[in-house]
């Protein structure tokens, strides 16, 4: 079957990762690398992204930002 992938679903699980770790060290490097690869090679394919297990601080920031 010859089908083209039109979009993807990405699930980012932040279980056990503090907000501080997202902005520093190995976690930051991994996220930058992953996002960079996606943007360079598959910029139009992101259909949906789910970020789960974020913790209360992220939820509070998102409540403000999403408006």
VOLUMMI-903781 format. One record per residue (C-alpha): residue in three letters; chain; x, y, z. Coordinates in Angstrom, 1 decimal, padded with zeros to 4 digits. Each point is the difference from the previous one (the first is absolute). Layout:
<atom><residu>ALA</residu><chaine>A</chaine><X>X</X><Y>Y</Y><Z>Z</Z></atom>
...
end
This chain:
<atom><residu>UNK</residu><chaine>A</chaine><X>000.0</X><Y>000.0</Y><Z>000.0</Z></atom>
<atom><residu>UNK</residu><chaine>A</chaine><X>001.5</X><Y>003.3</Y><Z>-001.1</Z></atom>
<atom><residu>UNK</residu><chaine>A</chaine><X>-001.2</X><Y>002.7</Y><Z>002.4</Z></atom>
<atom><residu>UNK</residu><chaine>A</chaine><X>001.4</X><Y>003.3</Y><Z>001.1</Z></atom>
<atom><residu>UNK</residu><chaine>A</chaine><X>000.0</X><Y>001.0</Y><Z>003.6</Z></atom>
<atom><residu>UNK</residu><chaine>A</chaine><X>-001.8</X><Y>003.3</Y><Z>000.1</Z></atom>
<atom><residu>UNK</residu><chaine>A</chaine><X>000.3</X><Y>000.7</Y><Z>003.7</Z></atom>
<atom><residu>UNK</residu><chaine>A</chaine><X>001.2</X><Y>-001.5</Y><Z>003.3</Z></atom>
<atom><residu>UNK</residu><chaine>A</chaine><X>-001.1</X><Y>-000.1</Y><Z>003.6</Z></atom>
<atom><residu>UNK</residu><chaine>A</chaine><X>002.8</X><Y>000.8</Y><Z>002.5</Z></atom>
<atom><residu>UNK</residu><chaine>A</chaine><X>-000.3</X><Y>-000.9</Y><Z>003.7</Z></atom>
<atom><residu>UNK</residu><chaine>A</chaine><X>002.4</X><Y>001.7</Y><Z>002.3</Z></atom>
<atom><residu>UNK</residu><chaine>A</chaine><X>000.0</X><Y>-001.5</Y><Z>003.5</Z></atom>
<atom><residu>UNK</residu><chaine>A</chaine><X>001.6</X><Y>002.2</Y><Z>002.6</Z></atom>
<atom><residu>UNK</residu><chaine>A</chaine><X>-000.4</X><Y>-002.4</Y><Z>002.9</Z></atom>
<atom><residu>UNK</residu><chaine>A</chaine><X>002.8</X><Y>000.5</Y><Z>002.5</Z></atom>
<atom><residu>UNK</residu><chaine>A</chaine><X>001.4</X><Y>003.1</Y><Z>-001.8</Z></atom>
<atom><residu>UNK</residu><chaine>A</chaine><X>-000.1</X><Y>003.3</Y><Z>001.9</Z></atom>
<atom><residu>UNK</residu><chaine>A</chaine><X>-000.5</X><Y>003.2</Y><Z>-001.9</Z></atom>
<atom><residu>UNK</residu><chaine>A</chaine><X>003.6</X><Y>000.9</Y><Z>001.0</Z></atom>
<atom><residu>UNK</residu><chaine>A</chaine><X>001.3</X><Y>-003.0</Y><Z>-001.8</Z></atom>
<atom><residu>UNK</residu><chaine>A</chaine><X>-001.9</X><Y>000.9</Y><Z>-003.2</Z></atom>
<atom><residu>UNK</residu><chaine>A</chaine><X>002.0</X><Y>003.2</Y><Z>-000.2</Z></atom>
<atom><residu>UNK</residu><chaine>A</chaine><X>003.5</X><Y>-001.5</Y><Z>000.9</Z></atom>
<atom><residu>UNK</residu><chaine>A</chaine><X>002.3</X><Y>-002.9</Y><Z>-000.5</Z></atom>
<atom><residu>UNK</residu><chaine>A</chaine><X>-000.6</X><Y>-003.2</Y><Z>-001.9</Z></atom>
<atom><residu>UNK</residu><chaine>A</chaine><X>-003.8</X><Y>000.4</Y><Z>-000.1</Z></atom>
<atom><residu>UNK</residu><chaine>A</chaine><X>000.3</X><Y>003.4</Y><Z>-001.7</Z></atom>
<atom><residu>UNK</residu><chaine>A</chaine><X>002.6</X><Y>-001.4</Y><Z>-002.5</Z></atom>
<atom><residu>UNK</residu><chaine>A</chaine><X>-002.3</X><Y>-003.0</Y><Z>-000.8</Z></atom>
<atom><residu>UNK</residu><chaine>A</chaine><X>-003.0</X><Y>002.2</Y><Z>-000.6</Z></atom>
<atom><residu>UNK</residu><chaine>A</chaine><X>002.0</X><Y>002.4</Y><Z>-002.2</Z></atom>
<atom><residu>UNK</residu><chaine>A</chaine><X>001.4</X><Y>-002.9</Y><Z>-002.0</Z></atom>
<atom><residu>UNK</residu><chaine>A</chaine><X>-003.4</X><Y>-001.7</Y><Z>-000.4</Z></atom>
<atom><residu>UNK</residu><chaine>A</chaine><X>-001.8</X><Y>003.3</Y><Z>-000.9</Z></atom>
<atom><residu>UNK</residu><chaine>A</chaine><X>002.8</X><Y>001.0</Y><Z>-002.4</Z></atom>
<atom><residu>UNK</residu><chaine>A</chaine><X>-000.2</X><Y>-003.4</Y><Z>-001.9</Z></atom>
<atom><residu>UNK</residu><chaine>A</chaine><X>-003.8</X><Y>000.3</Y><Z>-000.3</Z></atom>
<atom><residu>UNK</residu><chaine>A</chaine><X>000.1</X><Y>003.6</Y><Z>-001.2</Z></atom>
<atom><residu>UNK</residu><chaine>A</chaine><X>002.7</X><Y>-000.7</Y><Z>-002.6</Z></atom>
<atom><residu>UNK</residu><chaine>A</chaine><X>-001.3</X><Y>-003.2</Y><Z>-001.4</Z></atom>
<atom><residu>UNK</residu><chaine>A</chaine><X>-003.7</X><Y>-000.1</Y><Z>000.7</Z></atom>
<atom><residu>UNK</residu><chaine>A</chaine><X>-001.3</X><Y>003.6</Y><Z>000.5</Z></atom>
<atom><residu>UNK</residu><chaine>A</chaine><X>-003.5</X><Y>-000.5</Y><Z>-001.4</Z></atom>
<atom><residu>UNK</residu><chaine>A</chaine><X>-000.7</X><Y>-003.4</Y><Z>001.5</Z></atom>
<atom><residu>UNK</residu><chaine>A</chaine><X>-000.9</X><Y>000.9</Y><Z>003.6</Z></atom>
<atom><residu>UNK</residu><chaine>A</chaine><X>-003.7</X><Y>-000.7</Y><Z>000.3</Z></atom>
<atom><residu>UNK</residu><chaine>A</chaine><X>-000.5</X><Y>-000.2</Y><Z>003.8</Z></atom>
<atom><residu>UNK</residu><chaine>A</chaine><X>002.3</X><Y>000.3</Y><Z>003.0</Z></atom>
<atom><residu>UNK</residu><chaine>A</chaine><X>-000.9</X><Y>-001.2</Y><Z>003.5</Z></atom>
<atom><residu>UNK</residu><chaine>A</chaine><X>002.1</X><Y>001.0</Y><Z>003.0</Z></atom>
<atom><residu>UNK</residu><chaine>A</chaine><X>-000.8</X><Y>-002.3</Y><Z>002.9</Z></atom>
<atom><residu>UNK</residu><chaine>A</chaine><X>001.0</X><Y>-000.2</Y><Z>003.7</Z></atom>
<atom><residu>UNK</residu><chaine>A</chaine><X>001.1</X><Y>003.6</Y><Z>000.0</Z></atom>
<atom><residu>UNK</residu><chaine>A</chaine><X>-000.5</X><Y>000.9</Y><Z>003.7</Z></atom>
<atom><residu>UNK</residu><chaine>A</chaine><X>-001.7</X><Y>003.0</Y><Z>001.5</Z></atom>
<atom><residu>UNK</residu><chaine>A</chaine><X>002.4</X><Y>002.7</Y><Z>-001.0</Z></atom>
<atom><residu>UNK</residu><chaine>A</chaine><X>-000.2</X><Y>-000.8</Y><Z>-003.7</Z></atom>
<atom><residu>UNK</residu><chaine>A</chaine><X>-003.8</X><Y>-000.2</Y><Z>000.2</Z></atom>
<atom><residu>UNK</residu><chaine>A</chaine><X>-000.1</X><Y>003.5</Y><Z>001.6</Z></atom>
<atom><residu>UNK</residu><chaine>A</chaine><X>002.2</X><Y>001.5</Y><Z>-002.7</Z></atom>
<atom><residu>UNK</residu><chaine>A</chaine><X>-002.0</X><Y>-001.7</Y><Z>-002.8</Z></atom>
<atom><residu>UNK</residu><chaine>A</chaine><X>-003.3</X><Y>001.4</Y><Z>001.4</Z></atom>
<atom><residu>UNK</residu><chaine>A</chaine><X>001.4</X><Y>003.5</Y><Z>-000.5</Z></atom>
<atom><residu>UNK</residu><chaine>A</chaine><X>001.8</X><Y>-000.6</Y><Z>-003.3</Z></atom>
<atom><residu>UNK</residu><chaine>A</chaine><X>-002.8</X><Y>-001.8</Y><Z>-001.8</Z></atom>
<atom><residu>UNK</residu><chaine>A</chaine><X>-002.2</X><Y>003.1</Y><Z>000.0</Z></atom>
end
